[in-house]
Amino acid sequence: MGLTVTSGSGRTWRLTGQIGSGSEGFVYGVDDARPLVAKLVPDPPDPEAYRRRVARLVRQRREPRTVGLLSGTPVRLAWPMVVVRTAGGTEADRVDGYVMTDMRYAYEPFPHLLTASARRDRLPGATWETALRAAASLARLLGELHSEGYAVGDLKPDNLWVDATGRVGMADVDSWQFTDGREVFPGRMRTPGYTAPERIGTPTARPPDPASDDFALAVLVHQLLMAGLHPFAGHPADGGDYLSYDDNVLHGRCRIVDRTSVLLPRTAPPADLLPRRLAELFRAAFTGSLRRPAAVEWERALTAELAPGRLKACAVDSRHVHTVERPWCPWCDQAERAADSGPRRPGEAR
């Protein structure tokens, strides 16, 4: 027998099966004519606070700042539409959650654009231009969220969606930090590899803010433009043990900041794949002594790289797109190293 959830007004939905899970909850399909899913959170740290958080987000859905964020097609945010609880059982057995838009109807999971095999299967027409467009779309969305007083706090690939044109959507809205009147609903989550250095290693996580989101944005943009390579990937060049991305973050081990700080395999995309203005933004984002570029700065710079004349197609394979600043094709170089992360022609062997 499947799960059933009900809203405070008595509306009932039948859930059709689990389709995903995260650090806090589980996502289920919903038997409805509209593309909907339900997220259930079995054990929030404070159940009453969680119910209040979701109820406030549902109410904010009708406020002008959120109406603007939710405008356009396809919808960019899997915003909570209605608070629900599982039906049946005792009060202690019931699980809280909410119904939201099913992002699968318009998007692919964001990680599909980061790995060559998934990209070829699910987004076969994607090129480096698509990655640029996705980076600009993500920066634009994040900038809009910041301007309306939201901080994502746990910005990572698993919370993001992307379509074949590079449009980006976002889920897990219930983990954001936001205010409602005088009440602050703090962000709680953080993910290794996508956490700003000021939020790493503290027993009590420093609350997220736009600057910490901007660090995660820079990591994601780097991954988009560097064929999935994390900017803090690499074995410490001083001979020490590799521990984690976060350890590299805390010790400033980042190729784009200091080429001598890490050792990477020869199959890694070359650092000069990036246009100069983007490389400068990455250095500022990952160097603690510099001001971290904001999402709006990233959007401007990424959009500028999409301008006519800024991209060039390879003479050997027109689907190998790269910046005009690079005199030869980096994707052909990758293929010669047996690390082809660029698109292949239809029917070409893998």
C-alpha positions in Angstrom: 0.0 0.0 0.0 1.4 3.4 -1.0 1.8 6.5 1.1 -0.8 9.2 1.2 -0.3 12.8 2.3 -2.8 15.4 3.2 -2.7 19.2 3.5 -4.2 21.3 6.3 -7.2 22.0 4.2 -7.9 18.3 3.8 -6.6 17.9 0.2 -5.1 14.4 -0.3 -2.4 13.1 -2.7 -1.3 9.5 -3.3 2.4 9.1 -3.6 3.6 6.8 -6.4 7.1 5.8 -5.2 10.4 7.1 -4.0 12.4 8.9 -6.7 15.2 10.5 -4.7 16.7 11.2 -1.4 19.0 13.7 0.3 20.7 14.4 3.6 17.4 15.3 5.3 14.5 13.8 3.3 13.0 11.7 0.6 11.3 12.7 -2.6 8.3 10.8 -4.0 6.2 11.0 -7.1 2.7 12.4 -6.8 -0.4 10.9 -8.6 -1.6 14.2 -10.1 -2.2 15.5 -13.6 0.3 18.2 -12.9 4.1 17.6 -12.7 4.4 17.4 -8.9 6.5 15.6 -6.3 6.5 15.5 -2.6 9.4 15.9 -0.2 9.1 14.2 3.2 11.5 14.9 6.1 11.2 12.1 8.7 13.5 13.4 11.4 14.1 17.1 11.4 16.2 18.4 14.4 13.2 20.4 15.5 9.9 19.2 13.9 7.9 22.3 15.0 10.5 24.7 13.6 10.6 22.7 10.4 6.8 22.9 9.9 6.9 26.6 10.6 9.8 27.1 8.1 7.9 25.3 5.3 4.6 27.1 6.1 6.4 30.5 5.8 7.9 29.5 2.5 4.4 28.5 1.2 3.1 31.9 2.3 6.0 33.7 0.7 5.1 32.1 -2.6 2.4 34.7 -2.9 4.6 37.7 -2.0 5.9 40.0 -4.8 9.6 39.1 -4.3 8.8 35.4 -4.7 6.3 35.8 -7.5 9.1 37.4 -9.6 11.5 34.6 -8.9 8.8 32.0 -9.9 7.8 33.8 -13.1 8.8 32.4 -16.5 8.7 29.0 -18.2 10.0 26.6 -17.2 9.8 27.4 -13.5 13.3 27.8 -12.0 12.6 26.9 -8.4 11.0 23.9 -6.8 9.2 26.1 -4.3 7.0 24.6 -1.6 3.4 24.8 -2.8 1.6 23.3 0.2 2.5 21.8 3.6 1.5 18.1 3.9 1.7 15.3 6.4 1.5 11.5 5.9 -1.9 10.1 6.6 -2.7 7.2 8.9 -0.9 5.8 11.9 -0.4 7.7 15.2 0.6 11.3 15.5 4.1 10.3 16.3 4.3 8.2 13.1 3.3 11.0 10.7 6.0 12.7 8.6 6.0 16.3 7.6 6.8 17.7 4.1 5.5 19.6 1.2 4.4 19.3 -2.4 6.5 21.1 -5.1 7.0 21.2 -8.9 8.6 18.1 -10.4 11.7 19.6 -12.1 12.2 16.4 -14.2 9.5 17.6 -16.6 11.8 20.4 -17.9 15.3 19.6 -16.8 18.0 17.0 -16.4 20.0 16.7 -13.1 22.8 19.2 -13.1 25.6 16.6 -12.7 24.7 15.3 -16.2 26.4 18.4 -17.6 29.6 17.8 -15.6 30.6 14.4 -16.7 31.4 13.4 -20.3 29.5 10.0 -20.2 26.3 11.4 -18.8 26.4 14.5 -21.0 26.7 12.4 -24.1 23.8 10.2 -23.0 21.4 12.8 -21.7 22.5 16.2 -23.2 24.2 15.0 -26.5 24.1 18.5 -28.1 25.8 20.2 -25.2 29.1 22.0 -25.9 31.3 24.4 -24.0 29.0 27.1 -25.0 26.1 25.3 -23.2 28.3 25.1 -20.1 28.9 28.9 -20.3 25.2 29.5 -20.7 24.5 27.3 -17.7 27.1 29.1 -15.6 25.6 32.5 -16.6 22.0 31.2 -15.8 23.1 29.9 -12.4 24.8 33.2 -11.6 21.8 35.2 -12.7 19.4 33.0 -10.5 21.7 33.2 -7.5 22.0 37.0 -7.9 18.2 37.4 -8.0 17.9 35.2 -4.8 20.4 37.4 -3.0 18.7 40.6 -4.0 15.5 39.3 -2.5 17.1 38.3 0.8 17.6 34.6 0.4 20.9 32.7 1.0 21.1 29.2 -0.4 23.7 28.0 2.1 24.1 24.5 0.5 24.6 25.3 -3.2 25.8 22.1 -4.9 25.2 20.0 -8.0 22.7 17.7 -6.3 20.3 20.7 -5.7 20.5 21.9 -9.3 18.9 21.2 -12.6 19.8 22.1 -16.2 18.2 21.8 -19.6 19.7 21.4 -23.1 19.9 25.1 -23.7 21.8 25.8 -20.4 18.9 27.1 -18.3 19.3 26.2 -14.7 16.7 25.4 -11.9 17.1 24.9 -8.2 15.5 22.6 -5.6 15.8 22.1 -1.8 14.4 25.5 -1.1 13.5 24.4 2.5 17.2 24.4 3.5 17.7 28.1 2.6 18.3 30.9 5.0 15.6 33.6 4.9 13.6 36.1 7.1 9.9 36.4 7.5 9.0 39.6 9.3 11.5 39.7 12.2 12.0 36.0 12.4 15.2 34.5 10.9 15.1 31.0 9.6 18.8 30.0 9.5 20.4 27.8 6.9 21.6 24.5 8.4 23.2 22.5 5.7 26.7 22.5 4.2 28.4 20.0 1.8 32.1 19.2 1.7 33.7 20.7 -1.4 31.0 23.4 -1.7 31.5 25.2 1.6 33.3 28.5 1.9 36.4 28.4 4.0 34.9 30.6 6.7 32.2 27.9 7.3 34.6 24.9 7.4 35.9 23.3 10.6 33.7 25.1 13.2 31.7 23.0 15.7 28.7 25.3 15.0 28.4 26.3 11.4 28.7 29.9 10.7 25.4 31.0 9.1 25.4 31.2 5.3 25.3 34.6 3.5 25.6 35.8 -0.1 29.5 35.7 0.2 29.5 32.0 1.2 27.1 31.3 -1.7 29.4 33.1 -4.1 32.2 30.7 -3.1 30.1 27.7 -4.0 29.0 29.5 -7.2 32.7 29.9 -8.3 33.3 26.2 -7.6 30.3 25.2 -9.7 31.3 27.5 -12.6 34.8 26.1 -12.5 33.3 22.6 -12.8 31.1 23.6 -15.6 33.9 25.2 -17.7 36.6 22.6 -16.8 34.8 19.4 -17.7 33.8 18.7 -14.1 37.2 19.4 -12.5 36.8 20.7 -9.0 39.0 23.8 -8.5 40.5 22.3 -5.3 41.2 18.9 -6.8 44.7 17.6 -6.7 47.3 15.9 -4.4 49.3 18.3 -2.2 52.5 19.1 -4.1 54.5 19.3 -0.8 54.2 15.5 -0.5 51.5 15.5 2.2 48.5 13.2 2.1 45.4 14.2 0.2 42.6 14.4 2.8 39.6 16.2 1.1 38.5 19.1 -1.0 37.9 21.0 2.3 41.4 20.4 3.5 42.7 21.8 0.2 40.4 24.8 0.5 41.7 25.6 4.0 45.3 25.3 2.9 44.8 27.2 -0.4 45.7 24.3 -2.6 44.2 25.4 -5.9 45.8 25.2 -9.3 44.3 28.4 -10.6 45.7 30.3 -7.6 49.0 28.6 -7.3 50.1 26.1 -10.0 52.7 24.6 -7.7 50.3 23.8 -4.9 48.8 20.6 -6.3 49.6 17.7 -8.6 46.9 16.8 -11.1 46.9 14.0 -13.7 48.0 14.9 -17.2 44.4 14.2 -18.3 43.1 17.2 -16.4 41.8 20.0 -18.6 44.5 22.7 -19.1 44.2 25.8 -17.0 44.6 28.1 -20.1 41.2 26.7 -21.4 39.7 29.7 -19.5 39.4 33.2 -20.8 41.6 35.7 -18.9 38.7 37.6 -17.3 37.2 34.4 -15.9 40.5 33.2 -14.6 40.9 36.5 -12.8 37.5 36.1 -11.2 38.4 32.5 -10.1 41.6 33.7 -8.5 39.7 36.4 -6.6 37.1 33.9 -5.5 39.6 31.4 -4.2 42.2 33.8 -2.6 41.2 34.7 0.9 42.9 38.1 0.9 40.8 39.3 -2.1 37.2 40.4 -2.2 35.1 37.5 -3.5 33.3 38.3 -6.7 29.5 38.4 -6.3 27.0 36.5 -8.4 26.1 39.6 -10.5 29.8 40.0 -11.4 30.0 36.4 -12.5 26.8 36.9 -14.6 28.3 39.9 -16.4 31.6 38.2 -17.1 30.0 35.0 -18.3 27.5 36.8 -20.5 30.4 38.8 -22.0 32.1 35.5 -23.0 28.9 34.5 -24.9 29.0 37.7 -27.0 29.5 37.3 -30.8 33.2 36.7 -31.7 34.1 35.4 -28.2 33.7 31.7 -29.1 35.3 29.7 -31.8 34.5 26.2 -33.2 37.4 23.8 -33.9 38.3 23.3 -37.6 38.4 19.6 -37.1 35.2 19.2 -35.2 32.7 22.0 -35.2 31.2 20.7 -31.9 34.5 21.5 -30.1 33.8 25.0 -29.0 36.3 27.1 -27.0 37.3 30.7 -26.2 38.7 32.7 -29.1 41.6 33.6 -26.8 43.0 30.0 -27.1 44.8 29.6 -30.5 44.1 25.8 -30.8 41.4 23.4 -29.7 41.7 22.2 -26.0 39.2 19.4 -26.7 41.3 17.9 -29.4 44.3 18.1 -27.0 42.2 16.2 -24.5 41.3 13.5 -27.0 45.0 13.0 -27.8 45.6 12.4 -24.0 42.8 9.8 -24.0 40.8 12.1 -21.8 38.2 13.4 -24.3 35.7 15.4 -22.4 34.3 17.3 -25.3 31.2 16.3 -27.4 31.5 13.6 -30.0 29.8 13.5 -33.4 26.6 11.4 -33.7 27.5 7.8 -34.1 31.2 8.2 -33.1 32.5 5.4 -30.9 33.1 6.1 -27.2 
